[in-house]
Amino acid sequence: MEAHNDAVASISARLQEFYAHRQPFRVYHGSTNSTRTVLKSRDNTVDTSALNHVLEIDDVKKTALVEPNVPMDALVGAAMARGLVPLVVMEFPGITVGGGFSGSAGESSSCRHGPFDSTVNWIEIVLPDGDVAKASKTERSDLFWGAASAFGTLGVVTLLEVQLRDAKPFVELTHYPASSFVDARQKIQDDAANETVDFVDGIAFSAKSLVICSGRLVDAVPANTKPRRYLRRRDPWFYLDVQKRTRKAKQPVVDYVPLVDYLFRWDRGGFWVARYAYKYFFTPFNRITRAALDSFMHARVMYHALHKSGLSDTYIIQDVGVSYAAADGFAQWVDETLGIYPVWLCPIRVRRNTPDAAYGLHADFADPNEPEFMLNFGVWGPGPDDYNEIVRLNRAIEHKLHELGGKKTLYAQAYYTEEEFWQTYNRPAYDSVRDKYHASHLPSVYDKVKVDENAKKDVMEGSKMPKSLRHVRPFQGLYGVYKAWRGGDYLLQSKKKEAPGVAPSLQKN
């Protein structure tokens, strides 16, 4: 803990300097899974990239003491070495613990345990005035829930205690084909309410072809059954495998998937978003090309390339949630208005079933009169060539959500006006916590997530790519791939001698 405490002391001193001048700041984590363009400089930035260790796994309490920049693959590795696994594991290996807490992350086990922030027991946070505080669901609960989903606008989270559960080697994964959204939504709703089911999500390949994937942890694979694998170069991409094996199925299809393969099944191909890259680069999309380009088809590299190329501005990338009651209508609207497929479906138990939780951006999640579940729609695909039309469609999604009482995950770009944004999120509950903990001078969540045209312009102007090629296909994309290759944070991992993100005391000999 000595190294951790030294790092926290340094962050505290840096924030005290900013606070003396009431100067806003940005936080540099070392990586990102956001698709928003952000402008940082050394003068306005707090560097927390060294906070990337799993400090302790407690077998008795079934908890992990984790610094915020620990990626999910490192946390899963450290926990599984002790026979445990986090309750909620975000789908990409590079998503960090701090990012999951601060950014409303959820996955297929969120039908049981809620968003990732609900699986955190307590946090250590450096407040904007430099004070180091501890907050939990029972101690300073306003600070705990205020910091959840606050995107760093309440201070700098430096440590988290994350809940774990007993792990099992495999997931028995049953794929249920459905021919209508209504049938698929009902199956999701039924399985999310079934306590024997550990994981639920779904894929809408079209309005009339959907598959619900329900899983439970098991100890072994039946005799003469070969597990399905998804993480190796020669393995199929998950969504393609599901589509192929259920296309003509009249009965549910049952697979047995190694637990880690299941948890990170969406990494290769970034769900299905990487498929669009093949079309963009005029590249055939088949098993051979997917294997040949596998190193570039993982989420860590893809996000890096998206940032550096600026191509995220040409896509519709939205995660949005509506109640079960509104889901059928929203699905029809997405089909008729956007026509983007596949679409990811994931039920999330948003209700905060802990006392004194009505704080922060999502204070409404503590209201017993609000829906207990939201059905998340992952709508990701290329937009029209006209940027103004892309903006119009993104704003149409936001307006439809507001009409249906839904919310969106804010890792993607937000096109709301400020008034529209605060009609959707709880400003009084959010501002009251910020006022109490000396954060009012910092940018708000809206300031951080809104589309920043100046940041986009500065990023592109700072690019070394010739101006004549910046928006020309495929050169814009090639520049992003080149920068991802030069960065090499994912490609070079296999050459590292120490396990990333794991304290030396927890590394295996």
TIBADREN-626050 format. One record per residue (C-alpha): residue number from 1; z, y, x. Coordinates in Angstrom, 2 decimals, decimal comma. Each point is the difference from the previous one (the first is absolute). Layout:
N
     n         Z         Y         X
   NUM         Z         Y         X
...
***
This chain:
509
     n         Z         Y         X
     1      0,00      0,00      0,00
     2      0,38      2,34      2,97
     3     -3,75      0,60      0,29
     4     -0,17      0,53     -3,77
     5      2,84      2,50     -0,01
     6     -1,57      1,91      2,90
     7     -3,29      0,22     -1,89
     8      1,77      1,21     -3,14
     9      1,89      2,62      2,01
    10     -3,30      1,27      1,38
    11     -1,50      0,21     -3,49
    12      3,11      1,79     -1,25
    13     -0,24      2,60      2,77
    14     -3,69      0,54     -0,75
    15      0,69      0,54     -3,70
    16      2,79      2,43      0,78
    17     -2,51      2,09      1,95
    18     -2,40      0,02     -2,94
    19      2,78      0,73     -2,49
    20      1,22      3,05      1,94
    21     -3,37      1,60     -0,71
    22     -0,49     -1,73     -3,39
    23     -3,17     -1,46      1,49
    24     -1,71     -2,88     -1,81
    25     -0,91     -3,07      2,07
    26     -2,07     -3,16     -0,10
    27      1,10     -3,46      1,11
    28     -2,08     -2,05      2,44
    29      0,59     -3,71     -0,62
    30     -2,62     -1,38      2,37
    31     -2,21     -1,49     -2,73
    32     -0,86      0,43     -3,67
    33     -1,31     -1,95     -2,96
    34     -0,66      3,14     -2,02
    35     -3,55      1,07     -0,82
    36      0,91      3,70     -0,08
    37     -1,16      2,40      2,71
    38      3,01      1,57      1,73
    39      0,07      2,75      2,62
    40      2,69     -0,22      2,66
    41      0,71      1,80      3,27
    42      2,71     -0,33      2,62
    43      1,56      3,26     -1,14
    44      0,66     -1,19     -3,56
    45      0,71     -3,69      0,59
    46      3,04     -2,25      0,42
    47     -0,84     -3,18      1,91
    48      1,72     -3,09     -1,43
    49     -2,44     -2,57      1,38
    50      2,69     -1,61      2,22
    51      1,99     -1,07     -3,08
    52     -1,85     -3,31     -0,33
    53      2,56     -2,78      0,43
    54      1,67     -2,62     -2,15
    55      3,56      0,49      1,20
    56      1,78     -2,81     -1,84
    57     -0,55     -2,92     -2,35
    58      3,20     -0,95     -1,83
    59     -0,20     -3,63     -1,13
    60      3,12      0,25     -2,16
    61     -0,72      3,25     -1,83
    62     -3,75     -0,78      0,03
    63     -0,93      3,46      1,21
    64     -2,07      1,57      2,76
    65      0,99      3,18      1,83
    66     -3,35      1,64      0,67
    67     -1,34      3,20      1,49
    68     -2,63      1,75     -2,15
    69     -3,10     -0,64      2,10
    70      0,37     -3,78      0,02
    71     -3,21     -1,47     -1,45
    72      0,22     -2,70     -2,62
    73     -1,32     -2,76      2,26
    74      2,80      0,66      2,53
    75      2,66      0,04     -2,72
    76     -1,35     -3,19     -1,57
    77     -0,14     -1,69      3,40
    78      3,59      0,93      0,86
    79      1,30     -1,04     -3,42
    80     -1,90     -3,30     -0,16
    81      1,32     -0,96      3,43
    82      3,37     -0,14     -1,79
    83     -1,35     -1,74     -3,12
    84     -0,13      3,21     -2,06
    85     -2,63      2,33     -1,44
    86      0,10      3,52     -1,54
    87      0,08      0,14     -3,80
    88     -3,12      2,19     -0,05
    89     -2,59     -0,17      2,77
    90     -2,75      2,60     -0,09
    91     -3,44     -1,59      0,17
    92     -1,18      1,40      3,35
    93      1,76     -1,01      3,25
    94     -0,07      3,58      1,32
    95      1,77      1,66     -2,93
    96      3,41      1,08      1,27
    97      3,44     -0,37     -1,50
    98      0,46      3,78     -0,09
    99     -3,42      0,47     -1,56
   100      0,82     -2,52     -2,70
   101      3,27      1,75     -0,81
   102     -1,40      3,52      0,04
   103     -3,27     -0,80     -1,72
   104      0,64     -2,10     -3,13
   105     -1,38     -3,26      1,39
   106     -0,20     -3,11     -2,16
   107     -1,50     -3,46      0,19
   108     -0,22     -3,24     -1,96
   109      3,75     -0,70      0,22
   110      0,67      3,46     -1,49
   111     -0,22     -1,64     -3,43
   112      3,37     -1,48      0,91
   113      1,63      2,46      2,42
   114     -1,63      3,37     -0,71
   115     -1,57      2,35      2,57
   116      0,95     -0,42      3,64
   117      2,57      2,82     -0,21
   118      1,97     -2,04     -2,54
   119      0,51     -2,71      2,65
   120      1,61      2,42      2,48
   121      3,82      0,08      0,00
   122      0,54      3,21      1,96
   123     -1,71      2,45      2,31
   124      0,92      2,21      2,92
   125     -1,75      3,35     -0,28
   126     -0,08      3,15      2,13
   127      0,12      2,92     -2,39
   128     -2,04      3,16      0,62
   129      3,02      1,83      1,45
   130      0,48     -2,80      2,55
   131      2,93     -1,71     -1,73
   132     -0,15     -3,82      0,21
   133      0,97     -1,58     -3,33
   134      0,25     -3,47     -1,53
   135     -1,02     -0,53     -3,61
   136     -0,05     -3,05     -2,26
   137     -0,31     -0,88     -3,68
   138      3,76      0,57     -0,36
   139      0,78      2,58      2,72
   140     -1,96      3,27     -0,17
   141     -2,31     -1,68     -2,47
   142     -1,70      3,32     -0,68
   143     -1,06      0,16      3,64
   144     -1,08     -3,67      0,04
   145     -2,21      0,20     -3,09
   146     -1,11      3,51      0,89
   147     -1,31     -1,25      3,35
   148     -1,74     -2,99     -1,61
   149     -3,63      0,91     -0,69
   150      0,58      3,48      1,48
   151     -2,54     -0,41      2,84
   152      2,41      1,46      2,53
   153      0,58      3,26     -1,90
   154      3,77     -0,48     -0,09
   155      0,55     -0,79      3,67
   156     -0,80     -2,68      2,57
   157      1,07     -3,56     -0,85
   158      1,06     -1,70      3,24
   159      1,54     -3,32     -1,07
   160     -0,08     -2,29     -3,05
   161      1,84     -3,13     -1,11
   162     -2,51     -2,24     -1,78
   163      0,85     -2,92     -2,27
   164     -1,25     -3,47      0,93
   165     -0,12     -3,36     -1,77
   166     -0,32     -3,62      1,08
   167     -3,56     -0,77      1,06
   168     -1,97     -3,16     -0,73
   169     -3,04     -1,16      1,95
   170     -2,57      0,18     -2,79
   171     -1,02      1,81     -3,16
   172     -1,28     -2,13     -2,86
   173     -2,65      2,37     -1,30
   174     -1,59     -0,61     -3,39
   175     -3,17      1,87     -0,95
   176     -0,50      0,52     -3,74
   177     -3,54      1,07     -1,00
   178     -0,30      2,42     -2,94
   179     -3,06      1,27     -1,85
   180      1,50      3,26     -1,29
   181      2,40      2,62      1,24
   182      2,24     -0,50     -3,03
   183      0,47     -3,68      0,86
   184      0,58      0,82      3,69
   185      2,53      2,70     -0,80
   186      1,89     -2,33     -2,33
   187      0,14     -2,69      2,72
   188      1,28      2,55      2,51
   189      2,61      1,17     -2,48
   190      1,14     -3,56     -0,75
   191      0,23     -1,06      3,65
   192      1,78      3,20      1,05
   193      2,65     -0,85     -2,59
   194      0,28     -3,60      1,24
   195      2,89     -0,15      2,47
   196     -1,39     -3,17      1,64
   197     -3,05      1,95      1,21
   198      0,43      1,85      3,31
   199     -3,36      1,78      0,29
   200     -2,55      1,34     -2,50
   201     -3,18      1,99      0,46
   202     -3,59     -0,19     -1,16
   203     -3,62      0,83      0,75
   204     -2,45      1,40     -2,53
   205     -3,46     -0,94      1,32
   206     -1,51      1,51     -3,15
   207      1,09      0,80     -3,55
   208     -0,63     -3,64     -0,93
   209      0,98     -1,81      3,19
   210      3,62      0,29      1,12
   211      2,44     -2,24      1,85
   212      3,78      0,17     -0,11
   213      1,74     -1,38      3,12
   214      3,56     -1,19     -0,59
   215      2,06     -1,45      2,83
   216      3,33     -1,58      0,74
   217      1,64     -0,92      3,30
   218      0,04     -3,74      0,75
   219      1,21     -2,19      2,86
   220     -2,99     -2,29      0,45
   221     -3,63     -0,70     -0,82
   222     -0,83     -3,06     -2,14
   223     -1,41     -3,02      1,81
   224     -3,73      0,13      0,77
   225     -0,10      3,74     -0,69
   226     -1,33      2,40      2,62
   227      1,58      3,47      0,07
   228     -2,27      3,00     -0,51
   229      0,04      2,38      2,98
   230     -1,11      3,66      0,05
   231      1,00      1,61      3,31
   232     -2,27     -1,68      2,57
   233     -3,50      1,12      0,92
   234     -1,54     -3,13     -1,50
   235      1,98      0,24     -3,24
   236     -1,53      1,48     -3,16
   237      1,03      3,41     -1,28
   238      2,53     -0,53     -2,75
   239     -1,80      1,67     -2,88
   240     -3,29     -1,76      0,79
   241      1,77     -3,36      0,11
   242      1,69      0,63     -3,35
   243     -3,26      1,12     -1,58
   244     -1,97     -2,98      1,27
   245      2,55     -2,63     -0,97
   246      0,69      1,36     -3,50
   247     -3,53      1,05     -1,01
   248     -0,70     -3,12     -2,03
   249      3,57     -1,24     -0,40
   250      1,14     -0,79     -3,53
   251      3,53     -0,83      1,12
   252      2,41      1,80      2,36
   253     -0,65     -0,58      3,70
   254      3,07     -0,79      2,11
   255      0,18      0,75      3,73
   256      2,71     -0,33      2,62
   257      0,02      2,91      2,44
   258      2,21      0,40      3,11
   259      2,43      2,82     -0,76
   260     -1,23      2,44      2,66
   261     -3,62     -0,62     -1,00
   262      0,96      0,83     -3,56
   263      1,97      3,13      0,85
   264     -2,88      1,48      2,03
   265     -2,87     -1,59     -1,94
   266     -1,56      3,39     -0,72
   267     -0,08      1,20      3,63
   268     -3,36     -1,44      1,00
   269     -2,49      2,13     -1,87
   270      2,66      2,45     -1,20
   271     -0,07     -1,70     -3,42
   272     -3,80      0,38     -0,39
   273     -0,53      3,54      1,26
   274     -1,46     -1,22      3,32
   275     -2,90     -1,52     -1,93
   276     -1,26      3,51     -0,66
   277     -0,20      0,56      3,76
   278     -2,61     -2,74      0,31
   279     -2,22      1,80     -2,46
   280      0,64      3,35      1,68
   281     -1,01     -1,39      3,41
   282     -3,03     -1,90     -1,39
   283      1,67     -3,27      1,07
   284     -0,44     -3,35     -1,81
   285      3,18     -1,13     -1,72
   286      0,50     -3,70      0,63
   287      2,38     -2,44      1,62
   288     -1,59      0,41      3,44
   289      0,14      3,80      0,06
   290      3,53      0,02     -1,39
   291      1,12     -2,27      2,84
   292     -1,90      1,96      2,65
   293      1,48      3,33     -1,12
   294      3,44     -1,35     -0,85
   295      1,82      2,16      2,58
   296     -1,14      3,12     -1,87
   297      0,77     -1,35     -3,48
   298      3,79      0,33      0,13
   299      1,80      2,84     -1,76
   300      1,42      1,56      3,19
   301     -3,48      0,55      1,43
   302     -1,55      0,96     -3,31
   303      2,51      2,78     -0,66
   304     -0,48      1,37      3,49
   305     -3,78      0,02     -0,48
   306      0,30      1,62     -3,45
   307      2,12      2,82      1,41
   308     -2,20      0,72      2,99
   309     -3,29     -0,19     -1,89
   310      1,06      1,97     -3,06
   311     -1,66     -2,61     -2,22
   312      3,10     -0,31     -2,19
   313     -1,21      3,20     -1,68
   314     -3,06     -1,87     -1,28
   315      2,03     -2,73     -1,73
   316      2,13     -0,21     -3,11
   317      3,29     -1,44      1,27
   318      2,72      0,03     -2,63
   319      3,01     -2,16     -0,87
   320      1,15      0,89     -3,49
   321      2,55     -1,46     -2,39
   322      0,25      0,00     -3,79
   323      2,25     -1,82     -2,45
   324     -1,06     -3,34     -1,45
   325     -0,54      1,79     -3,32
   326     -2,53      2,37      1,58
   327     -1,63     -2,49      2,37
   328     -2,71     -1,33     -2,34
   329     -1,26      3,48     -0,76
   330      0,08      1,04      3,64
   331     -1,91     -3,12      1,08
   332     -2,71      0,79     -2,54
   333     -0,15      3,58      1,24
   334     -0,36     -1,13      3,64
   335     -2,80     -2,38     -0,99
   336     -1,92      2,61     -2,00
   337      0,63      3,04      2,20
   338      0,14     -1,35      3,55
   339     -1,51     -3,50     -0,11
   340      1,72     -0,82      3,30
   341      0,75     -3,68      0,63
   342      1,92     -1,93      1,22
   343      3,22      1,63     -1,20
   344      3,44     -1,14      1,13
   345      2,66     -0,55     -2,67
   346      3,68     -0,14      0,92
   347      3,05      0,22     -2,30
   348      2,89      2,02      1,39
   349      3,52      0,08     -1,42
   350      0,60      3,74      0,33
   351      3,28      0,15     -1,93
   352      2,92      0,87      2,27
   353      2,73     -2,32     -1,15
   354      2,67      1,63      2,11
   355      2,46      2,65     -1,21
   356     -0,49      3,65      0,87
   357     -3,67     -0,34      1,00
   358     -1,58      2,90     -1,90
   359     -0,93      2,03      3,06
   360     -3,13      1,03      1,83
   361     -3,67     -0,08     -0,81
   362      0,31     -3,13     -2,15
   363      3,33      0,75     -1,68
   364     -1,61     -1,12     -3,27
   365      0,04     -3,60      1,30
   366      3,74      0,00     -0,76
   367     -0,58      0,89     -3,66
   368      0,62     -3,10     -2,18
   369     -2,37      1,46     -2,59
   370     -2,92     -0,08      2,43
   371     -2,11     -3,19      0,56
   372      1,61     -2,57      2,27
   373     -3,34     -1,03      1,51
   374     -3,17      1,73      1,03
   375     -3,25     -1,81      0,64
   376     -1,56      1,28      3,21
   377     -3,78      0,35      0,21
   378     -1,47      0,13      3,50
   379     -3,31      1,83     -0,46
   380     -1,81      0,17      3,31
   381     -3,71      0,48      0,51
   382     -2,78      2,31      1,17
   383     -0,55      3,10     -2,05
   384     -3,12      2,01     -0,82
   385     -1,90      1,76      2,77
   386      0,95      3,37     -1,46
   387      3,48      0,95      1,25
   388      0,62      2,20     -3,03
   389     -0,63     -3,02     -2,23
   390      2,52     -2,01      2,04
   391      2,56      2,74     -0,60
   392     -0,84      0,02     -3,72
   393      0,51     -3,76     -0,31
   394      3,30      0,09      1,91
   395      1,22      2,79     -2,25
   396     -1,14     -1,97     -3,04
   397      2,21     -2,90      1,16
   398      2,95      2,35      0,34
   399     -0,59      1,53     -3,43
   400     -0,28     -3,43     -1,63
   401      3,25     -1,09      1,65
   402      1,77      3,08     -1,30
   403     -1,33     -0,71     -3,49
   404      1,36     -3,56      0,16
   405      3,33      0,89      1,63
   406     -0,91     -1,74      3,26
   407      0,55      0,84      3,65
   408     -1,94     -0,47      3,21
   409      1,11     -1,07      3,44
   410     -0,35      3,04      2,22
   411     -1,19     -1,59      3,26
   412     -3,53      0,91     -1,11
   413     -1,45      3,42     -0,66
   414      1,36      2,04     -2,89
   415     -2,24      2,49     -1,76
   416      2,61      1,29     -2,44
   417      0,64      3,69     -0,36
   418      3,65      0,73      0,73
   419      0,73      0,46     -3,69
   420     -1,65     -3,33     -0,85
   421      1,91     -1,78      2,74
   422      3,41      1,14     -1,21
   423     -0,88     -0,90     -3,57
   424     -0,19     -3,61      1,26
   425      2,89     -0,15      2,50
   426      3,60      1,13     -0,48
   427      0,24      3,36      1,73
   428      3,54      0,98     -1,13
   429      1,49     -3,29      1,26
   430     -1,99      0,27      3,25
   431      0,75      3,68      0,66
   432      3,72     -0,35     -0,70
   433      0,36     -2,56      2,80
   434     -2,11      2,10      2,36
   435      2,14      3,06     -0,71
   436      3,24     -1,89      0,59
   437     -1,12     -1,49      3,33
   438     -1,59      3,11      1,56
   439     -3,65     -1,09     -0,42
   440     -1,37      2,76     -2,23
   441     -1,86      1,67      2,86
   442     -1,99     -3,16      0,73
   443     -3,35     -0,79     -1,59
   444      0,45     -1,75     -3,34
   445     -1,47     -3,37     -0,87
   446     -2,80      1,84     -1,75
   447     -0,70      2,04      3,13
   448     -0,22     -3,21      2,03
   449     -2,18     -2,09     -2,31
   450     -2,43      2,54     -1,42
   451     -3,52      0,06      1,37
   452      0,06      2,28      3,04
   453     -3,51      1,31      0,56
   454      1,10      1,98      3,07
   455      1,41     -3,12      1,65
   456     -3,24     -1,85     -0,69
   457     -2,01      2,83      1,50
   458      2,21      0,22      3,10
   459     -0,19     -3,76      0,56
   460     -3,78      0,01     -0,21
   461     -0,31      3,14      2,14
   462      2,20     -1,65      2,63
   463     -2,24     -3,06      0,04
   464     -2,17     -0,56      3,07
   465     -2,78     -1,35     -2,19
   466     -3,05      2,32     -0,08
   467      0,02      2,21     -3,10
   468     -3,47     -1,19     -0,95
   469      1,32     -3,59     -0,35
   470      3,41      0,58     -1,61
   471     -1,10     -0,88     -3,52
   472     -2,97     -2,21      0,83
   473      0,07     -3,72     -0,79
   474      0,81     -2,10      2,00
   475      0,96      2,36      2,86
   476      3,08      1,38     -1,74
   477      1,31     -3,53     -0,50
   478     -0,95     -1,09      3,52
   479      2,08      2,86      1,39
   480      3,01     -1,23     -1,97
   481     -0,51     -3,57      1,24
   482     -0,33      1,27      3,57
   483      3,25      1,97     -0,27
   484      1,76     -3,04     -1,48
   485     -1,30     -2,14      2,88
   486      1,14      2,59      2,54
   487      3,42      0,19     -1,66
   488      0,27     -3,75      0,23
   489      3,51     -0,18     -1,48
   490     -0,88     -3,13     -1,96
   491     -2,60     -1,49      2,33
   492      2,35      0,11      2,99
   493      3,02     -1,56     -1,69
   494     -0,77     -3,47      1,26
   495      0,32      1,30      3,55
   496      3,52      1,31     -0,46
   497      2,75     -2,11      1,52
   498      2,81      1,10     -2,31
   499      0,12     -0,43     -3,76
   500     -0,81      3,42     -1,51
   501      2,72      1,64     -2,01
   502      2,72     -2,54      0,79
   503      3,08      0,84      2,03
   504      0,24     -2,10      3,18
   505      3,16     -1,72     -1,28
   506     -1,96     -1,37     -2,96
   507     -3,07     -1,17      1,88
   508     -0,50     -3,70      0,48
   509      0,16     -1,36      3,51
***
